[in-house]
């Protein structure tokens, strides 16, 4: 909930020319968030088909709106003759941060059936993994490392693990210690890497040149 609200807030404070509908999309995202909180008010322990559809729709709406904002930002750079480098830098940072949050949420929602399945279902009943974390292969390491491995401690990834994956993918433009396994995971990481690359190299570089 906190990560979603931060993403919504970052969208709201973007410059007006980068927004599709300043209040319509955030209002829609809040409306999607309300029933999700109602179904699981404290901890994620219940998952219904409606919950799954709403949660994936919410992440999709935030992702699409942020990618559209990035496209408009690049268009403004190339064709609108933007002269305010400082506001451009701030907007690029907002888009980049939202990119990290929304893809972290997407990985968290999809991997191994979602957050509820990962914590409530036995490992034998989980769908195929989208990501391979280092904990998934540390069971034959030294004892103090093996004690935290998935096979020995029943470790499962949390939202922070997926946000870390999203952060490293947005900075290195490639996987680091966590490898994508499924086609959809590779596709999402590819889209995230390209959007982060455009933000970092094209938008921020142009903004810095304007400042000079």
C-alpha positions as CSV (number, residue, x, y, z in Angstrom):
1,X,0.0,0.0,0.0
2,X,2.8,2.4,0.9
3,X,4.7,1.7,-2.3
4,X,1.6,2.2,-4.4
5,X,0.7,5.5,-2.6
6,X,4.3,6.7,-3.2
7,X,4.0,5.9,-6.9
8,X,0.7,7.8,-7.1
9,X,2.2,10.8,-5.3
10,X,5.2,10.9,-7.7
11,X,2.8,10.9,-10.6
12,X,0.8,13.8,-9.2
13,X,3.8,16.0,-8.8
14,X,5.1,15.5,-12.3
15,X,5.0,18.7,-14.5
16,X,1.6,19.2,-16.1
17,X,2.8,18.6,-19.7
18,X,3.8,15.0,-18.8
19,X,0.4,14.0,-17.4
20,X,-2.4,12.3,-19.3
21,X,-5.0,13.2,-16.8
22,X,-3.7,14.7,-13.6
23,X,-6.4,13.4,-11.2
24,X,-8.3,10.8,-13.2
25,X,-5.5,8.2,-13.2
26,X,-4.5,8.7,-9.5
27,X,-8.2,8.5,-8.6
28,X,-8.6,5.3,-10.5
29,X,-5.5,3.8,-8.8
30,X,-6.9,4.8,-5.4
31,X,-10.3,3.2,-6.3
32,X,-8.5,0.0,-7.2
33,X,-6.4,0.1,-4.0
34,X,-9.5,0.4,-1.7
35,X,-10.9,-3.1,-2.3
36,X,-7.4,-4.6,-2.0
37,X,-7.1,-3.1,1.5
38,X,-10.6,-4.3,2.4
39,X,-9.8,-7.9,1.4
40,X,-6.5,-7.9,3.3
41,X,-6.6,-5.0,5.8
42,X,-3.5,-5.9,7.8
43,X,-1.5,-8.8,6.2
44,X,-1.8,-10.6,2.9
45,X,-3.4,-13.8,3.9
46,X,-6.4,-14.1,1.5
47,X,-6.4,-14.3,-2.2
48,X,-9.5,-14.4,-4.5
49,X,-9.8,-14.2,-8.2
50,X,-11.1,-10.6,-7.8
51,X,-8.2,-9.7,-5.6
52,X,-5.7,-11.1,-8.1
53,X,-7.3,-9.2,-11.1
54,X,-7.5,-5.9,-9.1
55,X,-3.9,-6.1,-7.9
56,X,-2.5,-6.8,-11.3
57,X,-4.7,-4.2,-12.9
58,X,-3.5,-1.6,-10.4
59,X,0.2,-2.4,-11.1
60,X,-0.6,-2.3,-14.9
61,X,-2.3,1.1,-14.7
62,X,0.7,2.6,-12.8
63,X,3.2,1.0,-15.2
64,X,1.5,2.2,-18.3
65,X,1.0,5.8,-17.0
66,X,4.6,6.0,-16.0
67,X,5.8,4.7,-19.4
68,X,3.6,7.2,-21.2
69,X,5.0,10.0,-19.0
70,X,8.5,8.9,-20.0
71,X,7.5,9.0,-23.7
72,X,6.0,12.5,-23.3
73,X,9.1,13.6,-21.4
74,X,11.4,12.4,-24.3
75,X,9.1,14.1,-26.8
76,X,9.3,17.4,-24.9
77,X,13.0,17.1,-24.9
78,X,13.3,16.5,-28.6
79,X,10.6,18.7,-30.0
80,X,9.4,21.3,-27.5
81,X,12.7,23.1,-26.9
82,X,12.7,22.6,-23.1
83,X,14.9,25.2,-21.4
84,X,14.3,24.5,-17.8
85,X,16.9,21.9,-17.0
86,X,16.2,21.7,-13.3
87,X,12.5,20.8,-13.7
88,X,13.5,18.3,-16.3
89,X,16.0,16.6,-13.9
90,X,13.3,16.4,-11.2
91,X,10.8,15.0,-13.6
92,X,13.3,12.4,-14.9
93,X,14.1,11.4,-11.3
94,X,10.4,11.0,-10.5
95,X,9.8,8.8,-13.6
96,X,12.9,6.7,-12.7
97,X,11.8,6.2,-9.1
98,X,8.3,5.3,-10.1
99,X,9.8,2.9,-12.6
100,X,11.6,1.1,-9.8
101,X,8.5,1.0,-7.6
102,X,6.1,-0.3,-10.2
103,X,8.3,-3.0,-11.6
104,X,9.2,-4.1,-8.1
105,X,5.5,-4.4,-7.4
106,X,5.0,-6.3,-10.7
107,X,7.7,-8.8,-9.9
108,X,6.3,-9.2,-6.4
109,X,2.8,-9.8,-7.7
110,X,3.7,-12.3,-10.4
111,X,6.6,-14.5,-9.0
112,X,5.5,-17.9,-7.8
113,X,1.8,-17.1,-7.8
114,X,2.0,-13.8,-5.9
115,X,2.7,-12.8,-2.3
116,X,-0.2,-14.7,-0.8
117,X,0.7,-18.0,-2.5
118,X,4.4,-17.6,-1.5
119,X,3.5,-17.4,2.2
120,X,0.4,-19.5,2.5
121,X,0.9,-22.4,0.1
122,X,3.4,-25.3,0.5
123,X,6.4,-25.1,-1.8
124,X,5.2,-28.2,-3.7
125,X,2.0,-26.4,-4.7
126,X,3.7,-23.1,-5.9
127,X,3.8,-22.3,-9.6
128,X,7.1,-22.2,-11.4
129,X,9.4,-19.4,-10.2
130,X,9.9,-16.3,-12.4
131,X,13.1,-15.4,-10.5
132,X,16.0,-17.3,-9.0
133,X,17.4,-15.6,-5.9
134,X,20.8,-16.4,-4.4
135,X,19.0,-17.9,-1.3
136,X,17.5,-20.5,-3.7
137,X,20.9,-22.0,-4.3
138,X,22.8,-21.4,-1.1
139,X,22.0,-24.7,0.7
140,X,25.5,-26.1,0.0
141,X,27.4,-23.0,1.1
142,X,29.1,-22.5,4.4
143,X,26.9,-23.1,7.4
144,X,26.1,-19.5,8.3
145,X,25.0,-18.9,4.7
146,X,23.2,-22.2,4.2
147,X,21.1,-21.5,7.3
148,X,19.4,-18.7,5.5
149,X,18.8,-20.7,2.2
150,X,15.3,-21.4,0.9
151,X,15.7,-25.2,1.3
152,X,16.8,-25.0,5.0
153,X,15.0,-22.0,6.4
154,X,11.9,-21.9,4.2
155,X,12.9,-18.5,3.1
156,X,10.6,-16.7,0.6
157,X,11.3,-13.3,-1.1
158,X,9.5,-10.2,0.2
159,X,8.6,-6.9,-1.4
160,X,12.0,-5.5,-0.4
161,X,13.7,-8.3,-2.3
162,X,11.8,-7.5,-5.5
163,X,12.4,-3.7,-5.0
164,X,16.1,-4.5,-4.8
165,X,15.9,-6.5,-8.0
166,X,14.1,-3.6,-9.6
167,X,16.7,-1.1,-8.4
168,X,19.7,-3.0,-9.6
169,X,18.0,-3.6,-13.0
170,X,17.3,0.1,-13.3
171,X,20.9,1.0,-12.5
172,X,22.9,-1.8,-14.1
173,X,20.4,-2.2,-17.0
174,X,20.7,-6.0,-16.5
175,X,20.2,-8.7,-13.8
176,X,22.8,-8.8,-11.0
177,X,22.4,-11.5,-8.3
178,X,18.8,-12.4,-9.2
179,X,18.2,-14.1,-12.5
180,X,14.9,-14.0,-14.5
181,X,13.7,-17.5,-15.4
182,X,10.4,-17.1,-17.2
183,X,9.7,-15.4,-20.5
184,X,7.5,-12.8,-18.9
185,X,10.1,-12.0,-16.3
186,X,12.7,-11.5,-19.0
187,X,10.3,-9.3,-21.0
188,X,9.5,-7.1,-18.0
189,X,13.1,-6.7,-17.1
190,X,13.9,-5.8,-20.7
191,X,11.2,-3.1,-20.8
192,X,12.4,-1.8,-17.4
193,X,16.1,-1.7,-18.5
194,X,15.2,0.1,-21.8
195,X,13.1,2.7,-20.0
196,X,15.7,3.3,-17.3
197,X,18.4,3.6,-20.0
198,X,16.4,6.2,-21.8
199,X,15.8,8.1,-18.6
200,X,19.4,8.0,-17.5
201,X,21.3,8.5,-20.7
202,X,18.9,10.6,-22.9
203,X,16.8,12.7,-20.4
204,X,19.3,13.3,-17.6
205,X,22.2,13.9,-20.0
206,X,20.2,16.4,-22.0
207,X,19.1,18.1,-18.8
208,X,22.6,18.4,-17.6
209,X,23.7,19.9,-20.9
210,X,20.9,22.5,-20.6
211,X,22.2,23.4,-17.1
212,X,25.6,24.1,-18.6
